[in-house]
Amino acid sequence: MTTASADTPILKSSHLLGIEDLSVDEIEGLLLLANHYVEINRAAEKKTALLRGRTLINLFFEASTRTQSSFELAGKRLGADVLNMSVRTSSVSKGETLIDTASTLNAMRPDILVVRHPDSGAAELLSQKLDCSVVNAGDGSHEHPTQALLDALTIRRRGRAFEGLVVAICGDVAHSRVARSNIHLLAKLGARVRLIAPRTLLPPDADRFGVEIYGDMREGLKGADIVMMLRLQLERMAGAFVPSTREYFRFWGLDRQKLGLAKPGALVMHPGPMNRGVEIDSDVADDIEVSLIREQVEMGVAIRMAVLDALSRGFARERRNAP
Amino acid sequence: MSGRRIAFKNARLIDPESGLDVKGGLLVENGKIVDLGPRLFNNAEANDPEVVDCRGLVLCPGLIDLRVFTGEPGSEHRETLESASHAAAAGGVTTIVVMPNTDPVIDEPSLVDFIRRRAVATAKVHVLPMAALTKSLNGEVMTEIGLLQEAGAIAFTDGDRTVSNARVFRRALAYASNFGALVAGHAEDPDLSEGASMSEGEYATRLGIAGSPAAAETIIVERDLRLVELTGARYHFGQISTRASLEALRAAKARGLGVTCAVSAHHLALNELDVGAYRTFTKVKPPLRSEDDRLAMAEGVASGTIDAIVSSHDPQAADTKRQPFAQAAFGAVGLETLLPATLALHHNHGLALGTVLKAMTAAPRAILGLESGRLAKGAPADLTLIDPDEPFVVELSELHSRARNTPFDGRRMQGRAQRTYVAGECVFDRAKEAKRK
C-alpha cells in the first residue's frame, strides 16, 4: 500500500472543522494516509515519534467515550503529549465563557486542540481565537468530520467504490452532525445519498443537499448498498419528535426484515453508541457478515492519526517559513 | 346471506358523486350494489324474492357522519356504540366516525381495536374510530400514529379540543404526514374561549353569559392553515362556525391548499338567539353563532367551500344539562336530526338535493377514502331511502339515542329517512317501527 511521502501537504487549512470545506483531493489524501496507519495499528509496535514534543488537548464539552479515547490513542501513538479536559472538570461549569476557556488554553501553547461542543459553530469560533490547529470532534448539529472520514475509510476498505454507491442514512438526520458530514463527504466522492427519517427528524429543505428523501424506510432501503443508522437521542424519543420507541422501531428501526429490502450484500454502519431495539435490532448489529460497526471503531483511530499527521505537516511548513 | 338479492324499484336515484339524479332501479347482491339505472325494473316487475317499491322516494348512498361522540367506553349511561348506531340508522346514517374523547381516551392501539370489536359485536352501522392526536388529549405528546393507523384508526384528532401549542401541533402534523394520515382539528383558542358558554355578542351580553368571540375560531383556523402549508399534512377542520373561518378556508382552497372542513347541522339550522331563555340543549361547541354566520355556513355548503355536514352528535345525561347555563355540559345529540335539519337548505335556501346530500356522502367518502358513499356497481350497499318532503315534529320520546339532549325538541321539520340499509341489510324501517307503537 502506497502512502504519500511524509512531507507532502494534505490539508490546505491548519484546522479540520468540517467536510464541507474539503476538496476531493484532501479527502483522498487523508484516506490514503489512514490506510497506512491501519497497518501500523495492527502491528505489535504501534508507537511513532511523529508528534514527539507536541501537545494535544482533547476539550470535550459533551460526554463521549468513543471519540475522546480514539483521539487520545491517536495522539499517544504518534508520540504527542495528550491532555483530556472534560466539561465536568473544567472551569466552564463555573461560568467561564468559551472564549475565556480558549484564551486560557492558548496560553498553555497546545499544538492541536480537539474539541467537541453541544453548539454548532463552537469549533469555528475556537479556531479564530486560538493559535493552534483545531480539530472539530463534533459541534452541535453541524459537523463531525472525522466520523465521516472513518465511515468512508471503512466502506473503501470493504472494496466498495463510491461512484454510484447507494448509501441510505437513516434516523435522526435533523439533529445529526454525523449525517451532515457524511452527506457532504459521500456526495463529493460520487455516492448517491438517501435520507430516511420521519418528517419530524428531517431538517427543513434537506432536499436541497442533492439527496433523495424517504419517509418510508422500506422504500428508501430498496437497492441500498450501505445502510448507515443514526443514533436517536433518548430525549427525542418521548413524544416531542416521535411518539415512542416501540413505534420508532416498528417503522424506522433496522431489523432483518427491512434489511432484506436492501441490495443483497448490503452493509450496515452505526456511529455508536447504539440504542438496541430502538434504531437497530441486535440481530443485525451483531451479525459480523453485515455489520461494520466494530470496524468503524478501528478505522476511527487510524483516521484520527491521519488527521493529526496531516495537520502536523502544516507545522513543518510554518517552521520552514519562519525567519 | 350469500346470493341474497334485493331489488329497489321506482326510486329517485341520487348519487352526488356522479351527479346522477334519475328515476330508476337498483339491484343489491351479497351486500353490494350490482346494478342501477333508469331502465332497471322499469317495465317489468322484478322477479326477485325481495322487492322494495320506493314509490318515487329518494334512494341515495347511506349518510356518513364524520363527527360523533359516544360514551363508550367510560360513560355508557350517555351513549353506547350500540345506542348511537340505532340513532344513526334512524337518521339514515350508515357510517359513523367516532371521536376518541372517551374514558379512557382512544390513544392506544389496543383501544382502537376495542372500539372496532365492540362495534362489530353491537352496532348496526359501520363505526370508524378516530384516534387521539395527542396522548390523553393533553395537547403535549403526540400519539403512536403509525401503530394506531395499523390498528384501524381512520384519522387523528383531539375531538373538541384544540392543540394550543403550535410547535406540538406542527410536529404532530409533520409526523402524521409520514403515514398519509388525516388529522382533524378543532378550531377554538382555548384561552380566548375559556369560561365561555355561548357566542360573544349582544345576546350573550343581554343574558349575562360569558361569550367566546368568533376570533377565537378564526385565529386557530388561520394558524392551522399556515401549519398545514408548512408540513404538507392532510388536514380537516372538524367543524367551523363563522363567516371569517369560511373566508379563510375559501382563500386557502383558492391557493391550492388541500384542506377540508365541515359544519354541523346545528350551525346550519340554529343561531345564537335559539339559546332563548337559557336552553342548555343549545349549548354546543363551537357555540351557535349569529344569523350572518349561519347564512355564511349555508353559502359555504352551496359553494362547496364547506365540504361536509356533520351531526356533531354529543349525548349528555339530563343531570349535566339541568344546570344553570354556564355550568351545563356542552353538546347536543344530532344523528337523528342531521338529515332533516340539513334538508332545510334544500327547502328554504334553494340548494339542489344532490348538493345537500353530497356533503354527507361523496364528500366524507373523499375525505376518508372510503368505498361507501356512492351509488355505483361494486360499491357497498349502504343505502338510505329518504322522503325529502314528509313533515313531522321532533319528539324527544321518539329519539333512539340514549341521551335526549336535542335542541330541536318540538320543532317542525321536513324530510327524513324512511329506510336504512347497511351492506344490504335493512337496519331501520320507519313503517315497521310505526306499526310497533
Boltz contact constraints between the chains, C-beta under 6 A:
constraints:
  - contact:
      token1: [A, 198]
      token2: [B, 175]
      max_distance: 6.0
  - contact:
      token1: [A, 198]
      token2: [B, 178]
      max_distance: 6.0
  - contact:
      token1: [A, 199]
      token2: [B, 174]
      max_distance: 6.0
  - contact:
      token1: [A, 199]
      token2: [B, 177]
      max_distance: 6.0
  - contact:
      token1: [A, 199]
      token2: [B, 178]
      max_distance: 6.0
  - contact:
      token1: [A, 200]
      token2: [B, 171]
      max_distance: 6.0
  - contact:
      token1: [A, 200]
      token2: [B, 174]
      max_distance: 6.0
  - contact:
      token1: [A, 200]
      token2: [B, 175]
      max_distance: 6.0
  - contact:
      token1: [A, 215]
      token2: [B, 178]
      max_distance: 6.0
  - contact:
      token1: [A, 239]
      token2: [B, 141]
      max_distance: 6.0
  - contact:
      token1: [A, 239]
      token2: [B, 142]
      max_distance: 6.0
  - contact:
      token1: [A, 243]
      token2: [B, 142]
      max_distance: 6.0
  - contact:
      token1: [A, 243]
      token2: [B, 143]
      max_distance: 6.0
  - contact:
      token1: [A, 243]
      token2: [B, 144]
      max_distance: 6.0
  - contact:
      token1: [A, 244]
      token2: [B, 144]
      max_distance: 6.0
  - contact:
      token1: [A, 247]
      token2: [B, 144]
      max_distance: 6.0
  - contact:
      token1: [A, 247]
      token2: [B, 146]
      max_distance: 6.0
  - contact:
      token1: [A, 247]
      token2: [B, 147]
      max_distance: 6.0
  - contact:
      token1: [A, 251]
      token2: [B, 146]
      max_distance: 6.0
